[in-house]
Amino acid sequence: MGTVIPRMRSDGSTGYQAQLLIKRAGKIVHREGRTFDRKQAASAWLEKREKELAKPGAIERVAATDPVLAAVIDRYTDESIKKIGRTKATRRPALSCDP
């Protein structure tokens, strides 16, 4: 369920904060918010986002953790068609999270 809240900004203008909260079995499973200049834009974003998250498996995809940068780089080097150049090969250990 979404809510639009008017908020006073430091420069005196009004911003509209759209807050989205989804509960399952009495527990919060997803919470997100975004600020807009116009109330209509905030309401439109809420409707669009609620429809996106209503699809099966959408909340699980949003809640999934991002992979570690080193794992992403390893996958890139493994799946790369070209051979990895000297610069990429020497910089790879510096980005590693491994001790």
Backbone as JSON Lines, residues from 0, in Angstrom:
{"i":0,"aa":"M","n":[0.85,-1.18,0.0],"ca":[0.0,0.0,0.0],"c":[0.88,1.23,0.0]}
{"i":1,"aa":"G","n":[0.57,2.2,-0.79],"ca":[1.39,3.39,-0.91],"c":[0.72,4.62,-0.32]}
{"i":2,"aa":"T","n":[1.57,5.56,0.08],"ca":[1.12,6.82,0.66],"c":[1.95,7.95,0.08]}
{"i":3,"aa":"V","n":[1.31,9.09,-0.17],"ca":[2.0,10.29,-0.63],"c":[1.94,11.31,0.5]}
{"i":4,"aa":"I","n":[3.12,11.78,0.93],"ca":[3.22,12.71,2.05],"c":[3.87,14.0,1.56]}
{"i":5,"aa":"P","n":[3.2,15.16,1.75],"ca":[3.85,16.43,1.41],"c":[4.91,16.78,2.44]}
{"i":6,"aa":"R","n":[6.08,17.23,1.98],"ca":[7.19,17.57,2.88],"c":[7.76,18.92,2.49]}
{"i":7,"aa":"M","n":[8.07,19.72,3.48],"ca":[8.66,21.03,3.24],"c":[10.17,20.85,3.09]}
{"i":8,"aa":"R","n":[10.71,21.37,2.01],"ca":[12.15,21.29,1.77],"c":[12.85,22.46,2.44]}
{"i":9,"aa":"S","n":[14.17,22.4,2.51],"ca":[14.95,23.45,3.18],"c":[14.85,24.79,2.45]}
{"i":10,"aa":"D","n":[14.59,24.77,1.14],"ca":[14.46,26.03,0.39],"c":[13.03,26.59,0.43]}
{"i":11,"aa":"G","n":[12.13,25.93,1.15],"ca":[10.77,26.41,1.3],"c":[9.77,25.8,0.33]}
{"i":12,"aa":"S","n":[10.23,25.1,-0.68],"ca":[9.32,24.47,-1.64],"c":[8.76,23.17,-1.04]}
{"i":13,"aa":"T","n":[7.71,22.67,-1.67],"ca":[7.08,21.44,-1.2],"c":[7.47,20.29,-2.11]}
{"i":14,"aa":"G","n":[7.9,19.2,-1.5],"ca":[8.18,17.97,-2.22],"c":[7.19,16.93,-1.76]}
{"i":15,"aa":"Y","n":[6.95,15.93,-2.57],"ca":[5.98,14.89,-2.24],"c":[6.71,13.55,-2.16]}
{"i":16,"aa":"Q","n":[6.69,12.98,-0.98],"ca":[7.38,11.71,-0.77],"c":[6.39,10.57,-0.93]}
{"i":17,"aa":"A","n":[6.69,9.67,-1.86],"ca":[5.88,8.49,-2.09],"c":[6.5,7.35,-1.29]}
{"i":18,"aa":"Q","n":[5.73,6.77,-0.39],"ca":[6.22,5.67,0.43],"c":[5.41,4.42,0.11]}
{"i":19,"aa":"L","n":[6.11,3.33,-0.15],"ca":[5.48,2.06,-0.49],"c":[5.87,1.04,0.57]}
{"i":20,"aa":"L","n":[4.86,0.37,1.14],"ca":[5.08,-0.61,2.19],"c":[4.26,-1.85,1.87]}
{"i":21,"aa":"I","n":[4.91,-3.0,1.81],"ca":[4.21,-4.25,1.51],"c":[4.42,-5.2,2.69]}
{"i":22,"aa":"K","n":[3.31,-5.71,3.21],"ca":[3.35,-6.65,4.32],"c":[2.8,-7.99,3.86]}
{"i":23,"aa":"R","n":[3.36,-9.04,4.4],"ca":[2.87,-10.4,4.19],"c":[2.84,-11.07,5.56]}
{"i":24,"aa":"A","n":[1.71,-11.61,5.93],"ca":[1.52,-12.28,7.22],"c":[1.9,-11.37,8.39]}
{"i":25,"aa":"G","n":[1.58,-10.09,8.26],"ca":[1.83,-9.15,9.34],"c":[3.25,-8.64,9.44]}
{"i":26,"aa":"K","n":[4.13,-9.06,8.55],"ca":[5.52,-8.62,8.57],"c":[5.83,-7.81,7.32]}
{"i":27,"aa":"I","n":[6.69,-6.81,7.48],"ca":[7.1,-5.99,6.35],"c":[8.09,-6.78,5.51]}
{"i":28,"aa":"V","n":[7.75,-6.96,4.22],"ca":[8.64,-7.69,3.32],"c":[9.35,-6.76,2.34]}
{"i":29,"aa":"H","n":[8.78,-5.55,2.16],"ca":[9.42,-4.6,1.24],"c":[8.98,-3.19,1.61]}
{"i":30,"aa":"R","n":[9.96,-2.28,1.64],"ca":[9.68,-0.88,1.91],"c":[10.56,-0.05,0.99]}
{"i":31,"aa":"E","n":[9.95,0.97,0.39],"ca":[10.72,1.82,-0.51],"c":[10.05,3.18,-0.59]}
{"i":32,"aa":"G","n":[10.84,4.19,-0.86],"ca":[10.31,5.54,-0.95],"c":[11.08,6.36,-1.96]}
{"i":33,"aa":"R","n":[10.41,7.39,-2.46],"ca":[11.02,8.27,-3.45],"c":[10.34,9.62,-3.36]}
{"i":34,"aa":"T","n":[11.09,10.71,-3.59],"ca":[10.55,12.06,-3.49],"c":[10.38,12.66,-4.88]}
{"i":35,"aa":"F","n":[9.26,13.37,-5.07],"ca":[8.92,13.99,-6.35],"c":[8.57,15.46,-6.13]}
{"i":36,"aa":"D","n":[8.63,16.23,-7.21],"ca":[8.26,17.64,-7.15],"c":[6.74,17.83,-7.21]}
{"i":37,"aa":"R","n":[6.05,16.9,-7.86],"ca":[4.61,17.02,-8.04],"c":[3.89,15.83,-7.42]}
{"i":38,"aa":"K","n":[2.72,16.09,-6.86],"ca":[1.93,15.04,-6.23],"c":[1.46,14.01,-7.26]}
{"i":39,"aa":"Q","n":[1.12,14.47,-8.46],"ca":[0.66,13.57,-9.51],"c":[1.75,12.58,-9.91]}
{"i":40,"aa":"A","n":[2.98,13.06,-9.97],"ca":[4.1,12.18,-10.33],"c":[4.31,11.13,-9.25]}
{"i":41,"aa":"A","n":[4.19,11.53,-7.99],"ca":[4.35,10.58,-6.88],"c":[3.26,9.51,-6.93]}
{"i":42,"aa":"S","n":[2.02,9.92,-7.18],"ca":[0.91,8.97,-7.26],"c":[1.08,8.01,-8.44]}
{"i":43,"aa":"A","n":[1.52,8.53,-9.57],"ca":[1.73,7.68,-10.75],"c":[2.84,6.67,-10.49]}
{"i":44,"aa":"W","n":[3.92,7.1,-9.84],"ca":[5.01,6.19,-9.53],"c":[4.54,5.08,-8.59]}
{"i":45,"aa":"L","n":[3.74,5.45,-7.59],"ca":[3.22,4.45,-6.66],"c":[2.39,3.4,-7.38]}
{"i":46,"aa":"E","n":[1.48,3.83,-8.23],"ca":[0.65,2.89,-8.97],"c":[1.5,1.95,-9.83]}
{"i":47,"aa":"K","n":[2.46,2.53,-10.55],"ca":[3.33,1.73,-11.42],"c":[4.15,0.73,-10.61]}
{"i":48,"aa":"R","n":[4.72,1.19,-9.51],"ca":[5.58,0.32,-8.7],"c":[4.78,-0.78,-8.02]}
{"i":49,"aa":"E","n":[3.56,-0.47,-7.57],"ca":[2.72,-1.5,-6.96],"c":[2.37,-2.59,-7.97]}
{"i":50,"aa":"K","n":[2.1,-2.19,-9.22],"ca":[1.82,-3.18,-10.27],"c":[3.03,-4.05,-10.55]}
{"i":51,"aa":"E","n":[4.22,-3.42,-10.58],"ca":[5.45,-4.18,-10.83],"c":[5.7,-5.21,-9.74]}
{"i":52,"aa":"L","n":[5.49,-4.8,-8.49],"ca":[5.77,-5.69,-7.37],"c":[4.66,-6.72,-7.13]}
{"i":53,"aa":"A","n":[3.5,-6.54,-7.76],"ca":[2.41,-7.5,-7.62],"c":[2.64,-8.75,-8.47]}
{"i":54,"aa":"K","n":[3.54,-8.67,-9.42],"ca":[3.83,-9.83,-10.26],"c":[4.52,-10.91,-9.44]}
{"i":55,"aa":"P","n":[4.27,-12.19,-9.78],"ca":[4.87,-13.28,-9.01],"c":[6.4,-13.24,-9.04]}
{"i":56,"aa":"G","n":[7.01,-13.33,-7.88],"ca":[8.46,-13.37,-7.75],"c":[9.16,-12.03,-7.79]}
{"i":57,"aa":"A","n":[8.41,-10.94,-7.94],"ca":[9.03,-9.62,-8.06],"c":[9.69,-9.18,-6.77]}
{"i":58,"aa":"I","n":[9.05,-9.42,-5.65],"ca":[9.62,-9.0,-4.36],"c":[10.88,-9.81,-4.05]}
{"i":59,"aa":"E","n":[10.88,-11.07,-4.4],"ca":[12.07,-11.9,-4.16],"c":[13.25,-11.41,-5.0]}
{"i":60,"aa":"R","n":[12.98,-10.98,-6.24],"ca":[14.06,-10.47,-7.08],"c":[14.62,-9.16,-6.53]}
{"i":61,"aa":"V","n":[13.74,-8.31,-6.01],"ca":[14.19,-7.04,-5.44],"c":[15.0,-7.28,-4.17]}
{"i":62,"aa":"A","n":[14.6,-8.28,-3.39],"ca":[15.27,-8.55,-2.11],"c":[16.58,-9.32,-2.27]}
{"i":63,"aa":"A","n":[16.84,-9.85,-3.46],"ca":[18.06,-10.62,-3.68],"c":[19.29,-9.73,-3.48]}
{"i":64,"aa":"T","n":[20.32,-10.29,-2.86],"ca":[21.53,-9.53,-2.59],"c":[22.38,-9.43,-3.85]}
{"i":65,"aa":"D","n":[23.1,-8.34,-3.97],"ca":[24.01,-8.16,-5.09],"c":[25.25,-9.02,-4.9]}
{"i":66,"aa":"P","n":[25.8,-9.56,-5.98],"ca":[27.0,-10.37,-5.85],"c":[28.23,-9.5,-5.52]}
{"i":67,"aa":"V","n":[29.24,-10.11,-4.98],"ca":[30.48,-9.43,-4.66],"c":[31.17,-9.02,-5.96]}
{"i":68,"aa":"L","n":[31.82,-7.86,-5.96],"ca":[32.47,-7.35,-7.17],"c":[33.49,-8.35,-7.72]}
{"i":69,"aa":"A","n":[34.23,-9.0,-6.85],"ca":[35.23,-9.97,-7.3],"c":[34.56,-11.12,-8.06]}
{"i":70,"aa":"A","n":[33.39,-11.55,-7.61],"ca":[32.67,-12.64,-8.29],"c":[32.18,-12.18,-9.66]}
{"i":71,"aa":"V","n":[31.75,-10.94,-9.76],"ca":[31.3,-10.41,-11.04],"c":[32.46,-10.32,-12.02]}
{"i":72,"aa":"I","n":[33.62,-9.88,-11.54],"ca":[34.79,-9.77,-12.4],"c":[35.25,-11.15,-12.84]}
{"i":73,"aa":"D","n":[35.24,-12.12,-11.94],"ca":[35.61,-13.48,-12.3],"c":[34.68,-14.04,-13.38]}
{"i":74,"aa":"R","n":[33.39,-13.78,-13.23],"ca":[32.44,-14.25,-14.24],"c":[32.71,-13.58,-15.58]}
{"i":75,"aa":"Y","n":[33.0,-12.29,-15.55],"ca":[33.31,-11.57,-16.79],"c":[34.53,-12.18,-17.48]}
{"i":76,"aa":"T","n":[35.59,-12.46,-16.72],"ca":[36.8,-13.0,-17.33],"c":[36.57,-14.42,-17.84]}
{"i":77,"aa":"D","n":[35.73,-15.19,-17.13],"ca":[35.45,-16.56,-17.57],"c":[34.61,-16.59,-18.85]}
{"i":78,"aa":"E","n":[33.67,-15.65,-18.97],"ca":[32.76,-15.65,-20.11],"c":[33.23,-14.77,-21.27]}
{"i":79,"aa":"S","n":[34.34,-14.07,-21.09],"ca":[34.83,-13.17,-22.12],"c":[35.31,-13.96,-23.33]}
{"i":80,"aa":"I","n":[34.99,-13.46,-24.5],"ca":[35.41,-14.12,-25.74],"c":[36.89,-13.84,-26.0]}
{"i":81,"aa":"K","n":[37.3,-12.59,-25.77],"ca":[38.7,-12.22,-25.97],"c":[39.54,-12.61,-24.76]}
{"i":82,"aa":"K","n":[40.82,-12.72,-24.99],"ca":[41.76,-12.96,-23.89],"c":[41.89,-11.67,-23.09]}
{"i":83,"aa":"I","n":[41.98,-11.8,-21.77],"ca":[42.09,-10.63,-20.9],"c":[43.46,-10.0,-21.09]}
{"i":84,"aa":"G","n":[43.46,-8.68,-21.25],"ca":[44.71,-7.97,-21.48],"c":[45.55,-7.8,-20.22]}
{"i":85,"aa":"R","n":[46.74,-7.24,-20.4],"ca":[47.69,-7.08,-19.3],"c":[47.16,-6.17,-18.2]}
{"i":86,"aa":"T","n":[46.53,-5.06,-18.57],"ca":[46.04,-4.12,-17.57],"c":[44.96,-4.75,-16.71]}
{"i":87,"aa":"K","n":[43.99,-5.39,-17.33],"ca":[42.92,-6.03,-16.57],"c":[43.48,-7.15,-15.69]}
{"i":88,"aa":"A","n":[44.42,-7.87,-16.19],"ca":[45.0,-8.98,-15.42],"c":[45.76,-8.49,-14.2]}
{"i":89,"aa":"T","n":[46.45,-7.34,-14.32],"ca":[47.21,-6.83,-13.17],"c":[46.32,-6.1,-12.17]}
{"i":90,"aa":"R","n":[45.23,-5.54,-12.61],"ca":[44.33,-4.81,-11.71],"c":[43.37,-5.72,-10.96]}
{"i":91,"aa":"R","n":[43.14,-6.9,-11.46],"ca":[42.18,-7.84,-10.84],"c":[42.52,-8.15,-9.38]}
{"i":92,"aa":"P","n":[43.76,-8.48,-9.03],"ca":[44.04,-8.78,-7.62],"c":[43.79,-7.59,-6.68]}
{"i":93,"aa":"A","n":[43.92,-6.37,-7.17],"ca":[43.69,-5.2,-6.33],"c":[42.22,-5.05,-5.95]}
{"i":94,"aa":"L","n":[41.33,-5.55,-6.79],"ca":[39.9,-5.45,-6.52],"c":[39.37,-6.61,-5.7]}
{"i":95,"aa":"S","n":[40.17,-7.62,-5.52],"ca":[39.72,-8.81,-4.83],"c":[39.47,-8.52,-3.35]}
{"i":96,"aa":"C","n":[38.44,-9.16,-2.83],"ca":[38.13,-9.06,-1.4],"c":[38.84,-10.16,-0.62]}
{"i":97,"aa":"D","n":[39.53,-11.03,-1.35],"ca":[40.23,-12.14,-0.7],"c":[41.47,-11.62,0.0]}
{"i":98,"aa":"P","n":[41.8,-12.18,1.18],"ca":[43.02,-11.73,1.89],"c":[44.29,-12.18,1.24]}
